[in-house]
C-alpha cells in the first residue's frame, strides 16, 4: 500500500534527523526550514509523528507474501 511506504519513508527521515540531533546536536529539519518553531518545520515534525503512529499498525498486520506480488 502506498500509504505504508510514505509513512515508512517519513519515519526513516525522522529517525535520521533524531540521530543527527543525538550525535551531532544538529537538527536538519530546523536548519532547512527556518528553525524549530517555523510553521513548515512544525508541519514536518507533525507528519513524521503521524507516520510513526501509522507504522505501529504495520507491526500488527498479517500480510501474505502473495499479496505483495512476491
DSSP file (Angstrom, degrees, kcal/mol; ACC not computed):
  #  RESIDUE AA STRUCTURE BP1 BP2  ACC     N-H-->O    O-->H-N    N-H-->O    O-->H-N    TCO  KAPPA ALPHA  PHI   PSI    X-CA   Y-CA   Z-CA
    1    1 A X     >        0   0    0      0, 0.0     4,-1.4     0, 0.0     3,-0.3   0.000 360.0 360.0 360.0 140.1    0.0    0.0    0.0
    2    2 A X  H  >  +     0   0    0      1,-0.2     4,-2.4     2,-0.2     5,-0.2   0.846 360.0  58.5 -66.1 -35.2    1.3    3.4   -0.9
    3    3 A X  H  > S+     0   0    0      1,-0.2     4,-2.5     2,-0.2    -1,-0.2   0.875 103.2  54.0 -63.9 -36.2    0.4    4.9    2.5
    4    4 A X  H  > S+     0   0    0     -3,-0.3     4,-2.4     2,-0.2    -1,-0.2   0.918 109.8  46.8 -62.8 -43.6    2.6    2.4    4.2
    5    5 A X  H  X S+     0   0    0     -4,-1.4     4,-2.6     2,-0.2    -2,-0.2   0.900 111.9  49.7 -67.3 -40.8    5.6    3.3    2.1
    6    6 A X  H  X S+     0   0    0     -4,-2.4     4,-2.5     2,-0.2     5,-0.2   0.935 112.8  47.6 -62.5 -45.2    5.1    7.1    2.6
    7    7 A X  H  X S+     0   0    0     -4,-2.5     4,-2.2     1,-0.2    -2,-0.2   0.896 112.1  50.1 -63.1 -40.0    4.8    6.5    6.4
    8    8 A X  H  X S+     0   0    0     -4,-2.4     4,-2.3     2,-0.2    -2,-0.2   0.919 110.9  48.4 -65.5 -43.5    7.9    4.4    6.4
    9    9 A X  H  X S+     0   0    0     -4,-2.6     4,-2.5     2,-0.2    -2,-0.2   0.926 113.0  47.7 -62.7 -44.9    9.9    6.9    4.4
   10   10 A X  H  X S+     0   0    0     -4,-2.5     4,-2.4     1,-0.2    -1,-0.2   0.880 111.4  51.1 -64.6 -36.9    8.8    9.8    6.7
   11   11 A X  H  X S+     0   0    0     -4,-2.2     4,-2.5    -5,-0.2    -1,-0.2   0.888 110.0  49.5 -67.3 -38.2    9.6    7.7    9.8
   12   12 A X  H  X S+     0   0    0     -4,-2.3     4,-2.6     2,-0.2    -2,-0.2   0.919 110.6  50.1 -65.0 -43.3   13.1    6.9    8.4
   13   13 A X  H  X S+     0   0    0     -4,-2.5     4,-2.3     1,-0.2    -2,-0.2   0.924 112.1  48.2 -60.0 -44.3   13.6   10.6    7.7
   14   14 A X  H  X S+     0   0    0     -4,-2.4     4,-2.6     2,-0.2    -2,-0.2   0.898 111.1  50.4 -62.9 -41.1   12.5   11.4   11.3
   15   15 A X  H  X S+     0   0    0     -4,-2.5     4,-2.2     2,-0.2    -2,-0.2   0.902 111.1  48.1 -64.2 -41.4   14.8    8.7   12.7
   16   16 A X  H  X S+     0   0    0     -4,-2.6     4,-2.2     2,-0.2    -2,-0.2   0.891 111.3  51.2 -65.7 -38.8   17.8   10.0   10.8
   17   17 A X  H  X S+     0   0    0     -4,-2.3     4,-1.9     2,-0.2    11,-0.2   0.933 111.3  46.9 -63.4 -45.4   17.0   13.5   11.9
   18   18 A X  H  X S+     0   0    0     -4,-2.6     4,-2.6     1,-0.2    -2,-0.2   0.858 109.8  55.1 -65.3 -34.0   16.8   12.4   15.6
   19   19 A X  H  X S+     0   0    0     -4,-2.2     4,-2.6     2,-0.2     5,-0.3   0.910 108.0  47.8 -63.0 -41.6   20.1   10.5   15.1
   20   20 A X  H  X S+     0   0    0     -4,-2.2     4,-2.1     2,-0.2     6,-1.5   0.845 111.6  51.0 -69.0 -32.0   21.8   13.7   13.9
   21   21 A X  H  X S+     0   0    0     -4,-1.9     4,-1.3     4,-0.3    -2,-0.2   0.929 114.3  44.1 -66.7 -44.4   20.4   15.6   16.8
   22   22 A X  H  < S+     0   0    0     -4,-2.6    -2,-0.2     2,-0.2    -1,-0.2   0.893 124.1  32.7 -68.0 -41.0   21.7   12.9   19.2
   23   23 A X  H  < S+     0   0    0     -4,-2.6    -3,-0.2    -5,-0.2    -2,-0.2   0.878 138.3  13.9 -84.3 -40.0   25.1   12.5   17.7
   24   24 A X  H  < S-     0   0    0     -4,-2.1    -3,-0.2    -5,-0.3    -2,-0.2   0.413  90.2-121.0-120.6  -0.3   25.9   16.0   16.4
   25   25 A X  S  < S+     0   0    0     -4,-1.3     2,-0.5    -5,-0.4    -4,-0.3   0.885  70.9 133.9  55.0  39.8   23.3   18.3   18.0
   26   26 A X        -     0   0    0     -6,-1.5     2,-0.9    -9,-0.2    -1,-0.2  -0.966  45.2-160.0-126.1 114.7   22.2   19.2   14.5
   27   27 A X     >  -     0   0    0     -2,-0.5     4,-2.3     1,-0.2     5,-0.2  -0.823   5.6-171.4 -95.7 102.5   18.5   19.4   13.6
   28   28 A X  H  > S+     0   0    0     -2,-0.9     4,-2.7   -11,-0.2     5,-0.2   0.876  83.6  53.2 -64.5 -39.5   18.4   19.1    9.8
   29   29 A X  H  > S+     0   0    0      1,-0.2     4,-2.2     2,-0.2    -1,-0.2   0.939 111.7  45.5 -61.7 -47.0   14.7   19.9    9.6
   30   30 A X  H  >>S+     0   0    0      1,-0.2     5,-3.5     2,-0.2     4,-0.8   0.895 113.5  51.0 -63.2 -39.3   15.1   23.0   11.6
   31   31 A X  H  <5S+     0   0    0     -4,-2.3     3,-0.4     1,-0.2    -2,-0.2   0.919 114.3  42.5 -63.8 -44.1   18.1   24.0    9.6
   32   32 A X  H  <5S+     0   0    0     -4,-2.7    -2,-0.2     1,-0.2    -1,-0.2   0.831 122.0  37.4 -73.2 -31.9   16.3   23.5    6.3
   33   33 A X  H  <5S-     0   0    0     -4,-2.2     8,-0.5    -5,-0.2     7,-0.3   0.192 119.5 -88.7-115.6  17.6   13.0   25.1    7.2
   34   34 A X  T  <5S-     0   0    0     -4,-0.8    -3,-0.2    -3,-0.4     3,-0.2   0.807  81.7 -40.8  91.8  31.1   14.0   28.1    9.4
   35   35 A X  S > <S-     0   0    0     -5,-3.5     3,-1.0    -6,-0.2     6,-0.3  -0.147  72.2 -74.5 103.4 162.2   14.1   26.8   13.0
   36   36 A X  T 3  S+     0   0    0      1,-0.2    -1,-0.1     5,-0.1     9,-0.1   0.759 126.3  49.9 -67.6 -25.7   12.1   24.5   15.2
   37   37 A X  T 3  S+     0   0    0     -3,-0.2    -1,-0.2     4,-0.1    -2,-0.1   0.464  81.9 113.8 -96.0  -0.5    9.3   26.9   15.7
   38   38 A X  S <> S-     0   0    0     -3,-1.0     4,-2.3     1,-0.1     5,-0.2  -0.365  76.0-119.1 -69.1 153.3    8.7   27.8   12.0
   39   39 A X  H  > S+     0   0    0      1,-0.2     4,-2.1     2,-0.2     5,-0.2   0.890 112.2  50.9 -60.7 -42.5    5.4   26.6   10.6
   40   40 A X  H  > S+     0   0    0     -7,-0.3     4,-2.4     1,-0.2    -1,-0.2   0.916 110.2  49.6 -65.7 -42.4    7.0   24.4    7.9
   41   41 A X  H  > S+     0   0    0     -8,-0.5     4,-2.9    -6,-0.3    -1,-0.2   0.914 110.4  50.5 -61.2 -42.7    9.2   22.7   10.5
   42   42 A X  H  X S+     0   0    0     -4,-2.3     4,-2.2     1,-0.2    -1,-0.2   0.871 109.6  50.8 -65.0 -36.1    6.2   22.1   12.7
   43   43 A X  H  X S+     0   0    0     -4,-2.1     4,-2.7     2,-0.2    -1,-0.2   0.922 111.5  47.9 -65.2 -43.6    4.3   20.6    9.8
   44   44 A X  H  X S+     0   0    0     -4,-2.4     4,-2.4     2,-0.2    -2,-0.2   0.939 112.3  48.8 -62.3 -47.1    7.2   18.3    9.0
   45   45 A X  H  X S+     0   0    0     -4,-2.9     4,-2.3     1,-0.2    -1,-0.2   0.900 112.5  49.2 -58.9 -40.9    7.5   17.2   12.7
   46   46 A X  H  X S+     0   0    0     -4,-2.2     4,-2.7     2,-0.2    -2,-0.2   0.915 110.5  49.3 -65.8 -43.9    3.8   16.6   12.8
   47   47 A X  H  X S+     0   0    0     -4,-2.7     4,-2.3     2,-0.2    -2,-0.2   0.890 111.2  49.9 -63.6 -39.0    3.8   14.5    9.6
   48   48 A X  H  X S+     0   0    0     -4,-2.4     4,-2.0     2,-0.2    -1,-0.2   0.918 111.8  48.5 -65.0 -42.9    6.8   12.4   10.9
   49   49 A X  H  X S+     0   0    0     -4,-2.3     4,-1.9    -5,-0.2    -2,-0.2   0.916 112.2  47.9 -63.2 -43.7    4.9   11.8   14.2
   50   50 A X  H  X S+     0   0    0     -4,-2.7     4,-2.3     1,-0.2    -1,-0.2   0.879 110.3  52.5 -65.1 -37.4    1.7   10.8   12.4
   51   51 A X  H  X S+     0   0    0     -4,-2.3     4,-2.3     2,-0.2    -1,-0.2   0.868 106.6  53.2 -67.4 -34.2    3.7    8.5   10.1
   52   52 A X  H  X S+     0   0    0     -4,-2.0     4,-1.0     2,-0.2    -1,-0.2   0.902 108.9  49.3 -65.4 -39.5    5.3    6.8   13.2
   53   53 A X  H >X S+     0   0    0     -4,-1.9     4,-0.7     1,-0.2     3,-0.6   0.913 110.7  50.4 -63.7 -41.9    1.8    6.2   14.6
   54   54 A X  H >X S+     0   0    0     -4,-2.3     3,-1.1     1,-0.2     4,-0.5   0.898 104.8  57.8 -61.0 -40.7    0.7    4.8   11.2
   55   55 A X  H >X S+     0   0    0     -4,-2.3     4,-0.7     1,-0.3     3,-0.7   0.738  91.9  69.6 -65.9 -22.7    3.8    2.5   11.3
   56   56 A X  H XX S+     0   0    0     -4,-1.0     3,-1.0    -3,-0.6     4,-0.6   0.887  93.3  58.0 -59.3 -37.0    2.7    1.0   14.6
   57   57 A X  H XX S+     0   0    0     -3,-1.1     3,-0.8    -4,-0.7     4,-0.6   0.787  94.0  66.4 -65.0 -25.8   -0.2   -0.6   12.6
   58   58 A X  H X< S+     0   0    0     -3,-0.7     3,-0.5    -4,-0.5    -1,-0.3   0.818  94.2  59.3 -64.3 -29.3    2.4   -2.4   10.4
   59   59 A X  H << S+     0   0    0     -3,-1.0    -1,-0.2    -4,-0.7    -2,-0.2   0.790 110.0  41.2 -68.0 -27.5    3.5   -4.4   13.4
   60   60 A X  H << S+     0   0    0     -3,-0.8     2,-0.3    -4,-0.6    -1,-0.2   0.382  91.3 101.5-106.8   2.7    0.1   -5.9   13.9
   61   61 A X    <<  -     0   0    0     -4,-0.6     2,-0.6    -3,-0.5    -3,-0.0  -0.687  62.8-140.8 -88.9 140.6   -1.0   -6.6   10.4
   62   62 A X        -     0   0    0     -2,-0.3     2,-0.4     2,-0.0    -2,-0.1  -0.898  26.1-176.0 -98.9 122.9   -0.8  -10.1    9.0
   63   63 A X        -     0   0    0     -2,-0.6     2,-0.4     5,-0.0     3,-0.0  -0.937  18.9-140.9-122.7 142.6    0.4  -10.0    5.4
   64   64 A X    >>  -     0   0    0     -2,-0.4     3,-1.1     1,-0.1     4,-0.8  -0.822  17.5-132.1 -99.1 138.8    0.8  -12.8    3.0
   65   65 A X  G >4>S+     0   0    0     -2,-0.4     5,-1.7     1,-0.3     3,-0.5   0.812 108.2  59.6 -59.1 -30.0    3.8  -12.8    0.6
   66   66 A X  G >45S+     0   0    0      1,-0.2     3,-1.0     4,-0.2    -1,-0.3   0.801  95.5  61.9 -69.9 -28.5    1.4  -13.5   -2.3
   67   67 A X  G <45S+     0   0    0     -3,-1.1    -1,-0.2     1,-0.2    -2,-0.2   0.805 102.2  51.6 -66.6 -28.7   -0.5  -10.3   -1.6
   68   68 A X  G <<5S-     0   0    0     -4,-0.8    -1,-0.2    -3,-0.5    -2,-0.2   0.462 117.2-111.7 -87.6  -1.6    2.6   -8.2   -2.3
   69   69 A X  T < 5       0   0    0     -3,-1.0    -3,-0.2    -4,-0.2    -2,-0.1   0.687 360.0 360.0  80.7  17.7    3.2   -9.9   -5.6
   70   70 A X      <       0   0    0     -5,-1.7    -4,-0.2     0, 0.0    -5,-0.1   0.438 360.0 360.0 -91.0 360.0    6.4  -11.7   -4.4
